[in-house]
Amino acid sequence: MKFPASQTLLAAALLPISLMLLTGCSSAPVTGNAQPSTLVTISATDIPEISITGQEIPAKKRVVALANGSAEIIYAMGFKTILVGRDVASTMPALSTIPVVTSGHQIIPEKIISLNPDAVLIDASSGPSSAIDSLKSSAQSLTLISEAWTLADIAKKITAIGSAIGAPKSAAALIRSLNKTVTDSKIRRIPAPKIAFLYLRGTSSIFLMGGPGSGADSLIQAIGAVDVGALTLPHPFNSLTSEALVRADPDVILVMTKGMESVGGLKGLLALPGVAQTSAGINKRVIAVDDSLLLSFGPRTPGLIGELARSLMKLMM
């Protein structure tokens, strides 16, 4: 997806990131057969919150942010005070005082209308459709924000949200600020670690393996690893089979925290068909990331990339 050069700064800065370490950075190959660690968990509080000083007075004064990551982006632009409602996935601590206007991920039109917003930001995943229709019929001002599934989409999403709330200068300033937070400290492991992203919802019997376009593939590439699902599977999300997983043979499995909990924690994850036959399963190498953080593609994504890189190196030592 292409957009003007002024908006490609974040993508250009983020994409070269390889495995990041706080200390001991080196370009030399890493080898050795030391005993691996087991489970690394990355929570939302592990990633610092980012907020700049707004560059103008936004045109919108009462915003309900339902599009994925939009509440966090508005906060990061310095405009928390205009937020009057958010979706349940916006879990960063700084937003805890903003009312949630969804039941799970289902929009509750009555709650939104009662807040008298002058802008409601939605994306393609906002629903159900009957709730969107109710908001339209009540003359709510809805703005559709494009979803972000790659690092290159972050600047575009920030720009779109800045335009929707009438604060384009602040959007541009946030993009510049994020560029400055990126650190390119490289350490390469030969061969590159292989990672499989599993999307799990055990209570709903949903077991999927990420492929090209899952969103996780962009993050895995950014830390210098290989997304084995993106190499071997046809769709962004594919039914998880033991054959596909064993054939991919990942060194590390990446999951969302709630997804792992839904299958019974680490023990339950390792008991899923095929997992125990992989290098990741044999060595119990798992990275679990907060659900609201992993695929948010927002202001905390650069920090998440650093944490993913450090976690990967910890597991592979």
Secondary structure, DSSP 4 states (H G I P E B T S, - for coil): ----GGG-HHHHHHTT--S--SS---SS-B---PPP--EEEE-GGGS-------SS--S-SSEEE-STTHHHHHHHTT-GGGEEEE-TT---GGGTTSPB-EETTEE-HHHHHHT--SEEEE-TT-B-HHHHHHHHHTT--EEEPPP--SGGGHHHHHHHHHHHTT-HHHHHHHHHHHHHH-------BSSPPEEEEEEEEGGGTEEEEE-TTSSHHHHHHHTT-EEHHHHH-SSSEEE--HHHHHHH--SEEEEEHHHHHHTTHHHHHHTSTTGGGSHHHHHT-EEEE-HHHHT--STTHHHHHHHHHHHHHHHH-
